[in-house]
């Protein structure tokens, strides 16, 4: 079985937003492209278990997450899935280091050395004690990436990681994501409206063609 597998997944609100099947192999980097509002974020929320599908099954690392209870799903997600949110979702009351350490704690770990090492590798050694509001957008992104990969999850999801960035910075962010995932032997699924910056990915999928039916 693939690392990630969606089987006939469907999610509707006032209209169908996600419909289809999909698989992601171990170590594969895939970009799903489409305009804002098309449903790409909903797709990631389904894969991560933040949302439940109306029908269909989702497997991550061979586990059917759509069959897990909420407490089981929370624990599974903390260990198996890294998530880089579009708006970062950093905790404003915690420093950069504490934000990454919090992910370790939530997954049941207590070894924080990886958190510090990741931030140092990303050039944030002088910002470990800084709060999110004291960091630039680019620095916040790096903290968010470190938090997503600190527990060595096999799957990393990224929601519009290049939003509001120029082309040069967009490529820097995606290069950082891909290099970090390769170093951790993680698969990467990025959803984005930015088709130019994802040309080096293993696969590029048009969201509307693959996950939506009809006009």
N, C-alpha and C positions, 0 to 999 in steps of 0.2 A: 504493500500500500504506500502511496505517496505521503510525504510529510504532512501535507495539507490536502484535504479532499472535501469538496462540496458536492453533495449528491442531490440534484433536483431541488435546490433551495429556492424558496419563494418568500418574499417579504413585501407586504403592501401597507400603505397608509390610506390615503384617499384614492390611490391608484397603485398598480404594481411598480415597485422600485427596484427590486432584485429578483431575477428569475434565471436559473441556469445551474450548470455544473462546472466545476473547475478543479484542477489539481496543481500542486506545486511540489517539485522534487527537492530532496535534501540538497542544500547548497546552492539552489537556483535563485537568481535575482530576476524578478518580474515586475514590470511597471504596467499599471492599468490607467489608461488615459481617458479623459472626457471632460466636458465643461462643468463648471461649478453648478451644483444643484442636481446633477444627474443621478446621484445615489451612491457615489464612490465611498463616501464616509460611512454610509449605512452598511455597505459591504464589509468594511473593516470592523464595524461594531458587531456584526454577525459572527465574523471569524473569531473575534476576541471574546465573544460571549457577553458583551455588554447588552446586546439585543438578542432576542430569540427569534428564529424564523417562524413564519406561519406554518410552513411545511418543509420537509426535506431533512437531511442529516449533514452534520459537519464533523469531520474527523481531524484531529491534530495529533501527530505522533501515534497514530493508531487508536486514539481514545475518542469515542463519540462524545464531544462536548455538549451536544444538544440533549444528551440523556443525563447529564450531571445535575445534581442539586446545586443551589446557589452557593452554599459554603464550599462544596467540592470544587465548583467552577472557579471560585475566587482563588483557592489554593493552587489549582492547576494553572490558571492564567499567570499567577505570580512567578511560577517556576518555568513555564513552557513558552510564554509569549511576551516579547518585548514590544512596547507601543510608543511611537513618537507621535504625539498629538500635534495638530496644526498650531494650536495656541500654547503648546508646551505643557501646560498644566503643572508647572513647577509650584511648589508650596512656598508662598511668599515669606512665611515666618521661619523658614529653614535656609541655611546657607547652601551654597552649591554642593559642598561635600555632604552635608546632611540630607539633601534631596536624594542623592545617589545612595547613601547609606540606608535611607528609609526603604528603598526598594529591596535591599538585602534583608532587612528586618522583616518586611512584609512577606517575603518568600520563606521565612523561617530560618534564615542564616544569621551568623554572628561574626563572620570574618569580613572586616571592612577594608582590608588592604587593597582589594581589587578596585574598590570605589575610588580611593585616592590615586592608585596607579593609572586608572583610566583617565581621570581628569588631568593628571600630569602629562600623560601621553598626548592629550588634546590641547596642550599649551595653556592650561588653566591653573598652573601651580601657584600663581600669585593671586588667584581668585577663589581659592578653596573656602575662605571665610566670608566671601561676599554674598549678599542676599540677591535674589533674582532682580529686584528693582535697581540694583547697582551694576548689573551686567548689561552689555550690549545685546542686541537681538542675536547676533552670531554666537556670542558666548552662551546665551541661554539655550540656543539650539544644541551646542556641544554638550551642555549639561543634560539636556533631554535625551540625546543619543547615548551618553554614558549610562544614564538611568535605565534605558531600554535594554542594554546589553550586559549589565553588570552581573546578572545571574546566569549568564551563558545560555539564554533560551535558544532552542533550535529554530524558532520562528520570530522574525522581527517585522512589525507592521509600521508603516510610516504614512501619515495622512497629510498630503500637500506640504511636504517638508521644504519646498522652495517658494511658497507663497510670499508675494511682496518682495522678492529678492531679484537683483539684476542677474544677468546671465552668468557672469563670472562667479558671483557668490552662490548661485544655484548649483553650479558644477562643483564648487568646493564642498557644499553640504552633502550632495549625493556621493561624491568621492569619499568623504568621511564615513558616510553610512555604509557604503559598499566595502571599504577597507576594513572597517570595524567588524562587519558581519563575516567577511572572509577570515579575519583573524580568529573569530569565535566559531567558525564553521557553521554559521547560521544562514538559513534561507531568508530572503528579503522580499517583501511585497510592498511596493510603493503605489499609492494612488495619487495622481497629479493631473492638472490641466496643462502642464508644461511639457510638451512633446519633445522640445529641442534638447533638453538636458538629460533625457533618459535613453539616448540612442545607443549607449554601450551596454544596455541590459540584455540578459539572455533572451527575454521575450518582451514584446510590447503588445498589449491587448487593448483594443478599443472597447470601452465599457458598454456603450450603447449597442454595439454589435454582439457582444458576448453575454451580457447580463440583462438585456431588456428585449422584449418582443413587441412587434408591431411598430407603427410609425412613431 
